[in-house]
Amino acid sequence: MQTRYYPAYMFLVLTCVIATSLAAFAEAVPRMTVDELKSRFGTEDILILDARSGRDWNGADVKITGAVRVNPSEVNQWSTDFPKDRTVVLYCA
């Protein structure tokens, strides 16, 4: 293998590894149906985070009452901003 192609091959391999890891992580995240959310809506044990991009959020005709708008690019900050004893429902479009 020529060394000038090595960075391109490494990039391709790393991209595949990351994509596979993200897909596996997404499968492990519990899902909640609309009916489950409706049955728990308004209770103290649930926290709804609206992680839509600014443009999508600003242009939305419908927003869930009581949902907290969060910046999708600040996901690391969310863990310190909200209580850990509540079920977090994250939605985006």
C-alpha positions as CSV (number, residue, x, y, z in Angstrom):
1,M,0.0,0.0,0.0
2,Q,1.4,3.4,-0.9
3,T,1.8,5.8,2.0
4,R,0.0,8.6,0.3
5,Y,-3.3,6.6,0.5
6,Y,-2.8,5.6,4.1
7,P,-4.6,8.7,5.7
8,A,-7.6,8.1,3.4
9,Y,-7.8,4.4,4.4
10,M,-7.5,5.3,8.1
11,F,-10.2,7.9,7.8
12,L,-12.5,5.4,6.1
13,V,-11.9,2.8,8.8
14,L,-12.4,5.2,11.6
15,T,-15.6,6.5,10.0
16,C,-17.0,3.0,9.8
17,V,-16.0,2.2,13.4
18,I,-17.7,5.4,14.7
19,A,-20.8,4.8,12.7
20,T,-21.1,1.3,13.9
21,S,-20.6,2.4,17.5
22,L,-23.2,5.1,17.3
23,A,-25.7,2.7,15.8
24,A,-25.1,0.2,18.6
25,F,-25.5,3.0,21.2
26,A,-28.8,4.2,19.6
27,E,-30.2,0.7,19.8
28,A,-29.5,0.6,23.5
29,V,-31.4,3.8,24.3
30,P,-34.9,3.0,25.6
31,R,-37.8,4.3,23.5
32,M,-41.1,5.7,24.7
33,T,-44.3,5.7,22.7
34,V,-46.5,8.7,22.3
35,D,-49.1,6.9,24.5
36,E,-46.6,6.3,27.2
37,L,-45.5,9.9,27.1
38,K,-49.1,11.1,27.3
39,S,-49.8,8.9,30.3
40,R,-46.9,10.4,32.2
41,F,-47.3,14.0,30.9
42,G,-47.5,16.5,33.7
43,T,-46.0,14.2,36.4
44,E,-42.9,15.3,38.4
45,D,-40.8,12.2,37.4
46,I,-40.4,13.2,33.7
47,L,-38.3,15.9,32.1
48,I,-38.9,16.6,28.4
49,L,-36.0,18.2,26.5
50,D,-36.6,19.8,23.1
51,A,-33.3,19.4,21.2
52,R,-34.4,20.7,17.8
53,S,-32.0,23.0,16.0
54,G,-32.7,26.7,16.5
55,R,-34.2,27.1,13.1
56,D,-36.5,24.1,13.5
57,W,-37.5,25.1,17.0
58,N,-38.2,28.8,16.0
59,G,-40.2,27.8,13.0
60,A,-42.3,25.1,14.8
61,D,-46.0,25.7,15.0
62,V,-46.3,23.1,17.8
63,K,-44.2,22.8,20.9
64,I,-44.8,20.5,23.9
65,T,-45.9,22.5,26.9
66,G,-43.4,22.3,29.7
67,A,-40.6,21.0,27.5
68,V,-37.2,22.6,28.1
69,R,-35.4,23.9,25.1
70,V,-31.8,22.7,25.0
71,N,-29.0,23.4,22.5
72,P,-28.2,20.2,20.6
73,S,-24.5,21.1,20.4
74,E,-24.2,21.3,24.2
75,V,-25.2,17.7,25.1
76,N,-22.3,17.5,27.6
77,Q,-23.7,20.4,29.6
78,W,-27.2,18.7,29.9
79,S,-25.9,16.2,32.5
80,T,-25.0,18.9,34.9
81,D,-28.1,21.1,34.2
82,F,-30.9,18.7,35.1
83,P,-31.8,16.4,38.0
84,K,-30.7,12.8,37.7
85,D,-33.7,11.3,39.4
86,R,-36.1,12.0,36.6
87,T,-36.8,10.2,33.3
88,V,-35.5,12.3,30.5
89,V,-37.4,12.4,27.2
90,L,-35.5,13.9,24.4
91,Y,-37.1,14.8,21.2
92,C,-36.0,16.5,18.0
93,A,-37.0,16.8,14.4
